[in-house]
Amino acid sequence: MTERLSEETRDTLLDPLLKTGWEVTQGRDAIQKTFQFNNFVDAFGWMTRVAIWAEKWDHHPEWSNVYKTVEVTLTTHDVDGLSPLDIKLARKMDGLAG
Ligand SMILES: C[C@H](O)[C@H](O)[C@H]1CNC2=NC(N)=NC(=O)C2=N1
């Protein structure tokens, strides 16, 4: 079972993600980002690829898709806050989005 990000490592791990458009969610220990794609098929294809990693890592996003936009929130429900798994999945999402 994972643990919440420690205060010592939190900023170091979050800073690179904040530079790629992730934001800390107001009122929740979570991060969020809106991904824009060229069209619905690209958006859904990206979601499909992310889903495979989410299932492999047993760590799943909270997300919604409208046409070519995907809004994503990441947090770890088991610890009610951010964990290294959220950092890992956010990095993977950025990587797969190109
Ligand atoms: C039983 C199952 O392993 C757990 O519910 C996993 C599934 N995916 C998860 N995803 C996220 N975001 N947080 C969790 O705590 C979590 N827990």
The ligand as an SDF file (V2000), in Angstrom:
LIG
                    3D

 17 18  0  0  0  0  0  0  0  0999 V2000
   -8.8620   -2.3690   -4.7350 C   0  0  0  0  0  0  0  0  0  0  0  0
   -7.9860   -1.5280   -5.6540 C   0  0  0  0  0  0  0  0  0  0  0  0
   -6.6780   -2.0360   -5.6800 O   0  0  0  0  0  0  0  0  0  0  0  0
   -7.8900   -0.1230   -5.1230 C   0  0  0  0  0  0  0  0  0  0  0  0
   -9.1880    0.4170   -5.0160 O   0  0  0  0  0  0  0  0  0  0  0  0
   -7.0640    0.8200   -6.0400 C   0  0  0  0  0  0  0  0  0  0  0  0
   -7.6430    0.9630   -7.4000 C   0  0  0  0  0  0  0  0  0  0  0  0
   -7.2690    2.2190   -8.0610 N   0  0  0  0  0  0  0  0  0  0  0  0
   -7.0190    3.3270   -7.3470 C   0  0  0  0  0  0  0  0  0  0  0  0
   -6.9130    4.5180   -7.9390 N   0  0  0  0  0  0  0  0  0  0  0  0
   -6.7100    5.6440   -7.2370 C   0  0  0  0  0  0  0  0  0  0  0  0
   -6.6310    6.8320   -7.8540 N   0  0  0  0  0  0  0  0  0  0  0  0
   -6.6190    5.6000   -5.9120 N   0  0  0  0  0  0  0  0  0  0  0  0
   -6.6970    4.4650   -5.2160 C   0  0  0  0  0  0  0  0  0  0  0  0
   -6.5980    4.4710   -3.9830 O   0  0  0  0  0  0  0  0  0  0  0  0
   -6.8890    3.2310   -5.9380 C   0  0  0  0  0  0  0  0  0  0  0  0
   -6.9660    2.0730   -5.3300 N   0  0  0  0  0  0  0  0  0  0  0  0
  1  2  1  0
  2  3  1  0
  2  4  1  0
  4  5  1  0
  4  6  1  0
  6  7  1  0
  6 17  1  0
  7  8  1  0
  8  9  1  0
  9 10  2  0
  9 16  1  0
 10 11  1  0
 11 12  1  0
 11 13  2  0
 13 14  1  0
 14 15  2  0
 14 16  1  0
 16 17  2  0
M  END
$$$$
